[in-house]
């Protein structure tokens, strides 16, 4: 099996072939501002060509036996793992996260492919009780058709495979549009997929303007399914535009995740869990903790334990082995985080550590922000209303269970929430009362291949992961047959 160095190999892919374009996109390392690579910049013509390829490939791929589709996915997972070191290096350079985190993401990406390869073999329908004598009712699962997959920049490897793998397992063909900030890892993963026994046209990738490509795919009747991960504002626009053709939609959107800490916990263990979650990927995680609610009797202890851990986080370029946290993705993200912190401090929050852009020395050309902890945070500060998406841990105080449930639910978002307590009855009460799609109890890991991932309210529609993620790419067909 070939090991790639991923030097000047990034490309759009249609019908199993590299695509060229006179227009180029420069991909920039957010830690240094240096150019990582140039990739072809596709437009309407390339987007239409990708759909044509996927549409033409659909009949053959959808009629392949499940175990044949599974073999392709198994081979893809092996290729990803075989190239894990070079893929992690590439991911770190274009996205900024430390190589250790990037390696973890590559393994997660492979695990989604592996799991859906196995699940493809378990796809089946059912026979239902008849409604009258001599009747048979059969329910079949059929692939939706051509699926358009639009992926984000924060986890650009795992989000590609979490969409592509179930789509292929279901028998769909796909057109993929990766985030313009991080197209290289997506192109590398699709190249590895194309190097398997995958038929031409089953998987196609176009790098280009999101609005233009999205509009092209939304208006094409051959595209039956849209799966998007990104902002709530864009998700709402996709729903509006997709309504004309009643397209199937899966939308994984923004969050505003609370972490609720009751006074019966080990604050050391809780601080470890919160810091690991909050500062992973420089805080750029849709299910990352956004607000920390500490019960008043343990608030000061928890504040200090979080502060002491955050103050030790080593910030640097992702390819530096000492680095524990890399840069934000771009200058706009850096400015947004700075605004949230400044607004909170101006309204009375106390800065326990951090709170500044890092702009000198090794940080001069990147988009770094110091790991930050804020205490005395109150409702009405901008960071309590919106997703920060950066390395800022705001700590709020609460007194009672009913109070913190009401405050946590007072948001239009409902992706994830976290709960820390040793009281079994409280776990049941609070986890059921929180209006979120996912609840982490005494831990913060929520994304596994077998588990559904997604939110309620304005955090999205549908689920990724598990059998639920596979069903997003399937239609039900009922066949009612009179046998007598």
N, C-alpha and C positions, 0 to 999 in steps of 0.2 A: 504494500500500500504506500502510495506516494506521500511524502512529507513536504508540505509547502512552506516557503519562506514568506509568501504574500508580498513580494516586491513588484510593484507596477502590474499587479494582476487584477485589480478591481475592475469590474465591468458590469454593465447591464447584461442580462441574459434573456434571450427569447428563442424558443424552439431548440434549446440546447446549444445555442451559438452566442458568442460574444457580439455585442452591439457597439458600434462606434457613433460618435456625434461630433460635429464641429464645435459645439458648445461644451465647455468643461466646468466641473465643480471642483474647487479647491477645498480639500478637507484639512482642517487646522487642528493641531494639538492644543487643547485648552490650557495646558500647563505652561506652554512656551510661546504660543502664537506662531510656531513654525508650521510650514506646510508638510503634511504627512503624505499626501498623494493627490492626484487629479483623477476624476472619474467622468465618464460621459454623462452629459446632462440631457435627458430625454424629454420629449414634448408630447403633443397630442398624437402625432403619427406613431411614435414608439409605443405609447400606451394602447392605441387601437391594435397595433400589430401583436402586442402581448395577449390581448383578449382573443384575437383570431387564433393564435397558437393554442391557447388554453381550450377554447371552444372546439377546435378540431381534434384535440387530444382526448377530450372528455369521454366519447363513446368507448374507446378502447380501454382507457384506465378504469372507468367505472365498472366495466364488465370483467376486469381481472378478478381472479379468486382472492379472497381475503388474505390467504397465506402468501400469495405472490406479492401483494402490496406490503405485507409485513416484512418480507425479505428485503425489499428496498429500504424500508425504514431501519431495519437492523443494520444494514450495510452503511447507511448514513450515520447512525450513531457511532459505529466503529470508526468511521473516518473522522468524525469530530474529535473523538477521544485520542485518536492517533496523532492528530495535529493540535492537541490542546495547548501546548506551550507557545507555538507560533500564533495561534488564534488569540490567546490571552495577551500576548505582547501587542498584537494589532489592536485589540479592543482597548487596552490601556492607553495606547498612543492617540487614538482618535476620540476616546470618551473621557479619559483622565483618571479613571479609578485605579487604585493600586493593583499591581499584577496579581497579588494574592487574591483580591476580590474578583478580578477578571477570571482567574483560574476556576474559582468557585462558580462563577456564572457559566463558564463553558461546560462544566460538569452538569449543572442544572439543565442547560440547553440539551445536552446529550441524553439526560434522563427523561426528558419529555418525549424525545424521539423514540427511545427504547420502549417506554411504557405504552405509547400509542401503537407501536409496532405489535406488541403483544395484544393490545385491546382490539386491534383490527380483526384478529382471528375469532373474537368472541361476539362479533356483531350478529345479531339474530332478530327475528321477528317473534310473533306469537300467534297462536290459534285461540280465538275467544269462544265462549259458549254461544251456541246458535240462538237466533231470535225466533226461529220456527223449525219445525221438523224438516229434516233433509237439507238443512243449510249448513254451510261452513263459512266462518268468518276468519280471514287471515289478515294479519297486519304485518306489513313489510317496512323495512327502512331502506330508503333510496337516497343517494347523494343529491345534495341541492343542485350542484352544477358547477359553474365557474365561480370561484370565490375570490374577492379582492381583499387583500390583507394589508393593512396600513399600520406600521410598527413604530414605536417611540425610540428616543435616543438614550433613555436612562438605563434600560436593560436591553440593548439592541441585539444581543445574541439569544437570550432566553425567550424574548418576546417573538422572535422569528420562529423558533421551533415550537413554541406553545401554540402558535396559530397554524403553521404549515403542517406539522405532524398529524393533528387530528383531521385536518382537511383531507390530506392524502389517504389516511387510514379509512376515512368514510367513502372514498372514491371520487372526491372532488378534484378538479384541477385548479391551479391558483395563479393569480397575478399579484405580485408583491411590490409595495412601495415603502422602502425604509426611510427613516428620518434623514433629512439632508445633513444633519450634524454627524451622523454615524453610519454612512452607507457601506464602509469597507468591510465590517464584520458580517453584515448581511450578504454582501456579494461573495465573500469567502465561503460562507455556509451554503449558499445556493450552488456555488461551484462544486463543493464536495457532494452535494445531492446529485448534481448532474453527472458526476463521475461514477455514480452507481449505475444499476441497470434501469434507471428511470427512463421511460419513453420520452422522446422529444416533445416539448410543448406542455408537459404536465405542470412544471414549475417555471415561472417566468418572473424576472425582476426588472423593474424600471426605476431609475433614480432620476428625480426631476422635481418640478414645482408641485407642491402638494395640492394646491387649489385646482390647478389645471388638470393634473392626472386624476384627482378625485372626481372632478366634474365629468371628465371623459368616461370614467368607469360607472359613475352613477347614472349617466344618460344611456348607457349601452344595455339593451334588453338582455344580452347574453350573460351579463354579470348578474347572478341571482342572489349573491350573498356579499355583505360587507362586514368585515371584522376590523375594528379600529381600537387602538389604545392611544389615549392622549387627553387633551383638555375637554372639560365639559362643554365649553363654548363651541368647539369644533364638532363634538358629538351631537349636539343639538342641531347644528346646521346639516349634518349628514342625515339625521332623522327627517328633517324637512325636505331635503332634496331627494331622499330615497322613497318618500311617500308616493310620488307619482307612479312608480312602478311596483309599489308594495314590496320593496326589497327586504329580504331577511337581514336583520342587523344584530351584531354583537358589539357592544360598546363598553369598554373598560376605561372609566373616566377618573376625574379628580376625587380627592378625599380630604378629610379634615379629622384625622384619627385621634381620639382621646386615649390616654392611658390613665386608668383610675387606680390609685394606690390606697388601699385601706390600712388601718393602723395595726393589723395583726400579722404583718409580713416581716421577713428578714430584709431590712433595707439594703444590705450589701448585695444580696442576690437580685433584688429588684433594680438597683442602680446599674448593675452589670447588664441586665437584660435591656433596660431602657437606652443606655448609652450605645450598646451594640446595634440596636435598631435605629436609633435617631441619627447616628453619624455614619452609618453605612452609605456608601456612594455619595458622600458629602451631603447627606440629607435629601437626596433627589430620588425619593421612592414614594410611589402613590399610596402605598399602605403603611408608610412610615409614620411614627408617632408625631403628631403636630402639637398637641397640648397635653401637659402632664398635670393631672389633678391629684394632689397629695392631701390626705386627710390631715387636718390641722395639727393633731397631736404628734404626727411624725414628719410634718412638713420641713422643719428646720434640719432635722437629721438627714432627710432625703436630699434636700438642697445641697448640703455639704458633701454628701457622698457622690452625687452626680457631678458637682463642680470639681472635686478632686480628681475624678477620672477624666473628665473632659479636658482639664488643663494639661494633661499629659499626652494628649493625642498629637502625634507627629504629622505635620502637614508637609506635603511635598509632591513632586512629580510622581505619577503612578509607577513609572519604571524604576524609581529609586526604591531599593529593597527596604529602606528604613521608613518609608512613607506609610502612614496608616490612614490618611485621608488625602484625596487629590483635590483638584480645583472644581469649581462650578463649570457648567457646560459653556457659558459665554458671558460677555459683559452685561447683557441685559439681565441675566440671572443674578449676577453679582450685585448689580444696582438694586434689584428688587429685594434681595435679602437685606442689604444695607438700609433700605427704606423701612422695612418691617422693624428692624432693631431700633432705628432712630425714632420711629413713631412710638414704640413701646416705652422707650426711656423718657421721651418727652412727656408721656402721659403718666409717668410715675413708676414704671418698672425699674428694678434694681439690676444692674449688670454685675453678675458674679464672676464671669470671665469672658474673654473674647470681645466681640462687638466691633470688629474693624476689618476693613479690607486689607489684605496683605499685598503690598505694592513695591517692596524694596528687595534688593538682593536677588536670590533665586526665584522670588515670586514676581519680579518686576513685569514680566511679559505675559503672565498668566492671569486667570480669573479666580484667584484664591480669596477665601474669607475665613477668618479665624473661628474655630469651634466655640460656640457661644452658649452661655446659660443665663437665663433671665429669671429673676424671682419677682414676686409682687405683681404678677401679671393679672389684669382684670379684663372683664368683658368690655367691649368698646374699643380696645386696641386692635389695629388692623390685623395683626397676626392671629387673633382669636376668631376672626371671621373668614379668613382666606387661607388657602394652603401655602405655607411658606416655601416648601421645596428647597430647603437649604439647611446648613449646619447650625440650627438654632433650637435650643431646648427651653421652651417657656414653661414655668412652673406656677400653677394656680393652687389656691387653697379651697377646701370644702369641709363642711361639717357633717352632713348627713347623707345617707344612701339615696334617699328620694331627691335631695337637692342635686347631687352630682349626676344622677340619671337624667333629670330634666335639663340640666345645663349641657350635658354631652349630646343629647338628642336635638338641641336647639341649633341645628345646622341643616342646610339643604342637601348636604352630602351624607353618604351612608356606606362607605366602602369597608372600613375596618375600625375596630375598637379593641382596646386591651384592658384587662382586668387582673389586678393582683390582690389576692386574699386567700386565707387558709380556711375560710368558713364555707363548707360545702353547700349549705342552704343559701348563703349569699351568692355563691357562684351561680346557682340555678336562677335565683330571682333576677340578679343584675344582668346576666348574659341574655336572658329572655326579654328583659325590658329594653335593652339597648337596641336602637333602630338602625342596625348596621348589617351588612351582608356577611361579614366574617368577624368572629370574636376570638381573640387570643387570651387564654386564661393561664396566668402564671408563666407565660412565655410569649415570644413575639414572632415565631416562624409560622408563616401562613401559606406559603406556596410550595406545594408538593405535586408530583404528577398525578396522583390518584385523588386529589382533593379539589373541590370546586373553588374557583377564585372569582370574585366579583362582588358588586355592591347593589344597594337599593337607592331609592330617591334619585338625586342627580349624579350619582356615582356610576350609573351605567345600566345596561340592559343585557341579560344573558350571563353566561358563565364560561370561563376557561378552566381547563384542568379536569381530570377525571372523566368518567363516562359522560358527565354533563357537558363537558367541552366537546366531546365527539358528537353528541346529539345536536349541537348547534349547526352542524354541517349535514344534517340528515332531514329528510322529509318523511312523513308517515303516509303510507298508501294502504287503504283498506280494500280488500277483495272479498265480496260477499257472493258466494257461489251456491246455487241450488243444485244439489247432487241427485235429487229424486225428480 
